[in-house]
Amino acid sequence: QVQLVESGGGLVQPGGSLRLSCAASGSIFSIAAMGWYRQFPGKQREYVAVAPSVGTTNYANSVKGRFTISRDNAKNTVYLQMNNLKPEDTAVYYCMVATAVGGPYWGKGTLVTVSS
């Protein structure tokens, strides 16, 4: 099994920044990709950003230029730096990990609220 623990969510004013972290542990043999998704109230979970182990990172159009995904492979950790946050970024953010033999695995989510 793979366990994911997210941290870094909270309340921030519009234009502010937050950094989310997600540490993976457990039966991790070969991580294929790590990423972030988010879910708005009453909506389905949507893609935010993914950092594959091979290839380039990808972002949803709504966050390009404002969010940056990065990985620390030695720590099996993925980060999401979120700048210039907008009220419409308010959502529960979920970490995702896919391995060569299984997944995707999901964290429990961390709430990001952008409000003045």
Buried (B, 14 or more C-beta within 10 A) or exposed (E): EBBBBBEBBEEBEEEBEBBBBBBBEEEBEEBBBBBBBBBEEEEEBEBBBBBBBEEEBBBBEBBEEBBBBBBEEEEBBBBBBBBEBBEEBBBBBBBBBBBEEBBBBBBEBBEBBBEE
